[in-house]
Amino acid sequence: MSPLVSIPLISSASSPTKPLILLIDGHSLAFRSYFAFAKGRDGGLRTKSGIPTSVSYGFLKALLEVMEAEKPQYVAIAFDLSEKTFRHEADDTYKAGRAETPEDFIPDLANLQELLLALNLPILTAANYEADDVIGTLARRASADGFQVKVLSGDRDLFQLVDPEATTKVLYLSTVYGKGTPPPREFGVEQVKEKMGILPSQIVDYKALCGDSSDNIPGVKGIGDKTAVQLLTTYGSLEKVYESLDQIKGAVRQKLEAGKDDARHSQWMAQIHLDVPLEVDWESCRLRDFDETAVNELLEKLEFRTFLNRIQKVHRQFSDTQGEASSDDSVPVEQKATPSPQY
């Protein structure tokens, strides 16, 4: 992929709305797809020849539903790499205690990624970073360059990307698996406040105070989510909480004093980096035509015949989007930032 130099945008003269880019948290959706079926009575989906397909089926189903509903002009899918990241280098207990990746998840994910590439959907990764950091970097750049951004994920960490200007929102995946799963819910500032009790800009400080067991981020020992919300509602930020210790009484103050270093460390660990050195341009993320025969062969291999008609419908959407974008304007984009994260 070429470095960022210019971005083709839909002309404001021909479109009253901003072009929409859909950023997909690949591993979040993949694992949710896996567990939606793997925990069922049959132990997951497989073809007649035994190929595991829970990940591929659930991911593709959700992807098509969201694309049909949102009709984005641009799409990018970020995945984690198997290697450790700068967070692991800073803290070797990061994500410790997580279960090993299920054995049948790995070939299923490989088949999914082969299918996504056949659909000409870009898969983005970055060495030493997580998918969240890739998504955060893309969201910030896209928002600055005139896009409406929507992030598809089941990870509340990404709520920190939601902005007051409503240029970036999160399509939050339901925690309900199986039949009757509701569609993703769109989260702006008010929806984050309703669910979490805090603003998107306070998500990092919230995790600094009460931690995150799923990532093994410690937070301040003894400070739970309700106390964290109360502190941030009263004082606004982690910095203001510590500046106001003389106003905080009893055990909470003692816990904060004892856990100050853990709070600062957890704050740094929870912060999504927005300056990942990616070499990608928006043109590579624009929906493009694809080889329908090649895609159909992969669908047949995975016994996804029910998707054929829907894929053809999306194929037409891709072609229509390509036609609309043919008269797009190009605007300059700020050059990529490449500083290495430090702790």
C-alpha positions in Angstrom: 0.0 0.0 0.0 1.2 3.5 -0.7 1.8 6.2 1.9 -1.0 8.6 2.7 -0.8 11.4 0.1 -4.4 12.3 -1.0 -7.9 11.1 -0.3 -10.7 10.9 -2.9 -13.8 12.2 -1.2 -17.3 12.4 -2.6 -17.8 15.9 -3.8 -19.8 18.1 -1.5 -21.6 19.5 -4.5 -23.0 16.1 -5.4 -23.6 14.7 -1.9 -25.1 16.6 1.1 -23.5 14.1 3.6 -20.1 13.0 4.5 -18.8 9.8 2.9 -19.0 6.9 5.5 -16.1 4.7 6.4 -16.8 1.5 8.3 -13.9 0.4 10.5 -14.3 -3.2 11.7 -12.7 -4.7 14.8 -11.8 -8.0 13.2 -10.9 -10.1 16.2 -13.7 -8.8 18.3 -16.3 -9.8 15.7 -14.4 -13.1 14.9 -14.4 -14.2 18.5 -18.0 -13.3 19.1 -18.9 -15.2 15.9 -17.0 -18.2 17.2 -18.6 -18.3 20.6 -22.0 -17.7 19.2 -21.9 -21.2 17.7 -19.1 -23.1 19.4 -20.9 -23.1 22.7 -24.0 -24.6 21.1 -25.2 -28.1 21.3 -23.3 -29.2 18.2 -20.0 -27.6 19.3 -19.8 -25.2 16.4 -20.4 -25.1 12.7 -18.5 -27.4 10.2 -18.8 -28.4 6.6 -19.6 -32.0 5.7 -15.8 -32.5 5.3 -15.1 -31.1 8.8 -13.9 -27.6 8.0 -14.8 -25.3 11.0 -16.9 -22.4 9.9 -18.4 -20.7 13.0 -16.1 -17.7 12.7 -16.5 -17.3 8.9 -20.3 -17.7 9.0 -21.0 -15.4 11.9 -18.5 -12.7 10.7 -19.8 -12.7 7.2 -23.5 -12.6 8.3 -22.8 -9.7 10.6 -20.7 -7.9 8.0 -23.4 -8.2 5.3 -26.1 -7.0 7.7 -24.2 -3.9 8.7 -23.1 -3.1 5.2 -26.7 -3.4 4.0 -27.9 -1.2 6.8 -25.2 1.4 6.8 -24.2 1.5 3.1 -20.6 2.6 3.6 -18.5 3.8 0.7 -15.3 2.8 2.5 -14.4 -0.2 4.6 -11.3 -1.4 6.5 -10.9 -4.4 8.8 -8.3 -4.4 11.5 -6.9 -7.6 13.1 -4.5 -8.3 15.9 -1.2 -10.1 15.1 -0.1 -13.1 17.1 3.1 -11.2 18.2 3.3 -9.3 21.4 2.8 -5.5 21.4 4.4 -2.5 23.1 1.9 -3.0 25.9 3.3 -6.5 26.6 6.8 -5.0 26.6 5.7 -2.4 29.2 3.9 -5.0 31.3 4.5 -8.7 31.0 1.2 -9.4 32.8 -0.9 -7.6 30.2 -3.8 -9.9 29.2 -2.3 -12.7 31.4 -4.8 -15.4 32.3 -6.7 -15.4 29.1 -7.6 -18.8 27.7 -5.6 -20.1 24.8 -7.1 -19.5 21.4 -9.3 -22.5 20.5 -7.6 -24.8 18.0 -10.4 -24.7 15.5 -10.5 -20.9 15.6 -7.2 -20.6 13.7 -8.1 -22.3 10.4 -11.5 -20.8 10.5 -10.0 -17.3 10.8 -7.6 -18.0 7.9 -10.6 -19.0 5.7 -12.4 -15.9 6.7 -9.5 -13.6 5.8 -9.1 -15.4 2.4 -12.8 -14.6 1.8 -12.5 -11.0 2.9 -9.5 -10.5 0.6 -11.4 -12.0 -2.3 -14.1 -9.4 -1.6 -11.4 -6.8 -2.0 -11.9 -5.7 1.6 -8.6 -4.4 3.1 -7.2 -6.2 6.1 -5.0 -3.9 8.2 -2.5 -4.9 10.9 0.5 -3.2 12.5 3.5 -4.8 14.1 3.8 -3.9 17.8 0.3 -2.6 18.0 -3.2 -3.9 18.5 -6.2 -3.6 16.2 -7.6 -1.0 18.6 -4.6 1.2 17.8 -5.0 0.7 14.1 -8.7 1.6 14.3 -8.0 4.6 16.5 -5.4 6.0 14.1 -7.7 5.4 11.1 -10.6 7.0 12.9 -8.7 10.1 13.8 -7.3 10.6 10.3 -10.6 9.8 8.6 -12.5 12.3 10.8 -10.0 15.0 10.1 -10.2 14.4 6.4 -14.0 14.8 6.2 -15.4 11.3 6.7 -18.2 10.1 8.9 -16.6 7.2 10.9 -18.4 4.2 12.3 -16.5 1.5 14.3 -18.0 -2.0 14.5 -16.9 -3.7 17.7 -18.0 -5.4 20.9 -15.2 -3.8 22.8 -16.1 -1.0 25.1 -12.5 0.3 25.0 -13.3 1.8 21.6 -15.9 4.1 23.3 -13.0 6.4 23.9 -12.9 7.2 20.2 -16.5 8.7 20.2 -16.2 12.4 19.7 -18.5 15.3 20.7 -18.7 16.4 17.1 -20.4 13.1 16.2 -17.9 12.4 13.4 -17.0 9.1 15.0 -19.5 6.6 16.5 -19.3 3.0 17.6 -21.7 0.3 16.4 -21.6 -1.8 19.5 -22.2 -5.5 19.1 -24.7 -7.2 21.3 -23.6 -9.5 24.1 -26.5 -11.8 23.2 -25.4 -14.7 21.1 -27.4 -17.0 18.8 -30.8 -16.7 17.3 -32.6 -13.4 17.9 -29.3 -11.5 18.3 -30.2 -7.8 18.0 -28.3 -5.6 15.5 -25.4 -3.5 16.7 -26.5 -0.4 18.6 -25.0 3.0 17.5 -23.2 4.8 20.3 -22.6 8.5 20.3 -21.7 10.6 23.3 -25.1 10.3 25.0 -25.3 6.5 24.5 -21.9 6.1 26.1 -23.0 8.3 29.0 -26.2 6.3 29.4 -24.4 2.9 29.4 -21.2 3.8 31.3 -22.2 6.7 33.4 -19.3 8.7 32.0 -18.3 10.5 28.8 -16.2 8.9 26.1 -13.3 11.3 27.0 -13.3 9.7 30.5 -13.2 6.0 29.5 -9.4 5.8 29.8 -9.4 7.4 33.3 -12.3 5.1 34.3 -10.1 2.1 33.4 -7.2 3.8 35.3 -9.3 3.8 38.4 -11.2 0.5 38.3 -9.1 -1.5 35.9 -10.1 -3.9 33.3 -10.0 -7.6 34.2 -10.3 -8.8 30.6 -7.0 -7.1 29.8 -5.5 -7.6 33.3 -5.2 -3.9 33.7 -5.0 -3.4 37.5 -6.5 0.0 38.2 -6.5 1.1 41.8 -6.9 -1.8 44.2 -10.3 -1.6 45.9 -11.8 1.0 43.5 -14.8 -0.5 41.7 -16.7 0.8 38.7 -19.3 2.6 40.8 -16.7 4.5 42.8 -14.8 5.3 39.6 -17.9 6.8 38.0 -18.6 8.8 41.1 -15.0 10.2 41.2 -15.0 11.1 37.5 -18.5 12.7 37.8 -17.3 14.8 40.7 -13.8 15.7 39.6 -13.8 15.1 35.8 -10.5 13.4 35.3 -7.8 11.2 36.9 -5.5 14.2 37.2 -8.3 16.3 39.0 -9.0 13.3 41.3 -5.4 13.3 42.5 -5.3 17.1 42.7 -8.4 16.9 45.0 -7.3 14.2 47.4 -7.7 16.6 50.3 -11.4 16.7 49.6 -11.8 12.9 49.5 -12.3 11.2 52.8 -11.8 7.8 54.4 -11.0 4.5 52.7 -11.3 5.9 49.1 -8.6 8.4 49.7 -6.3 5.8 51.3 -6.8 3.5 48.3 -6.1 6.3 45.8 -3.0 7.3 47.7 -1.7 3.7 47.8 -2.6 3.0 44.2 -1.4 6.2 42.5 1.4 4.4 40.5 -1.0 1.7 39.4 -3.5 4.3 38.3 -1.0 6.1 36.1 0.3 2.8 34.7 -3.3 1.6 34.0 -4.1 5.0 32.3 -1.2 4.6 30.0 -2.1 0.9 29.2 -5.7 1.7 28.4 -5.0 4.6 26.1 -5.6 3.8 22.4 -2.7 5.1 20.3 -3.7 7.4 17.5 -0.4 7.7 15.7 0.3 4.1 14.4 2.7 4.4 11.4 0.4 2.9 8.8 1.1 3.0 5.1 -2.4 3.1 3.7 -4.5 5.5 1.6 -8.3 5.9 1.5 -8.5 4.8 -2.1 -7.4 1.3 -1.0 -10.3 1.3 1.5 -13.0 2.3 -1.0 -15.4 -0.5 -1.9 -14.4 -2.0 -5.2 -15.6 -4.6 -7.6 -14.5 -8.1 -7.0 -14.3 -11.4 -8.9 -17.7 -13.0 -8.2 -16.6 -16.4 -9.5 -13.7 -16.5 -7.1 -15.9 -15.5 -4.2 -18.5 -18.0 -5.1 -15.9 -20.8 -5.1 -14.9 -19.9 -1.6 -18.6 -19.8 -0.5 -19.1 -23.2 -2.0 -16.0 -24.6 -0.2 -17.4 -23.3 3.1 -21.0 -24.5 2.2 -22.3 -20.9 2.5 -24.8 -21.2 -0.3 -27.3 -19.1 1.6 -25.0 -16.1 1.2 -24.8 -16.3 -2.6 -27.8 -14.0 -3.2 -26.7 -11.5 -0.5 -23.2 -11.4 -1.9 -24.5 -10.6 -5.3 -26.6 -7.8 -3.8 -23.5 -6.4 -2.1 -21.6 -6.9 -5.3 -24.1 -4.5 -7.0 -23.6 -2.1 -4.1 -19.9 -2.2 -4.6 -20.3 -1.5 -8.3 -22.7 1.4 -7.6 -20.3 2.9 -5.1 -17.4 2.6 -7.5 -19.5 4.5 -10.1 -20.4 7.3 -7.6 -16.8 7.7 -6.6 -15.5 8.1 -10.1 -16.0 11.8 -10.0 -14.7 12.3 -6.5 -12.5 15.2 -5.5 -9.1 14.7 -4.0 -8.0 16.6 -0.9 -4.6 16.8 0.7 -4.0 14.8 3.9 -1.7 15.4 6.7 1.4 13.2 6.5 1.5 10.2 8.8 3.0 10.5 12.3 5.5 7.9 13.3 6.7 8.4 16.8 7.3 5.2 18.8 5.2 4.8 21.9 7.1 5.3 25.1 6.3 4.6 28.7 
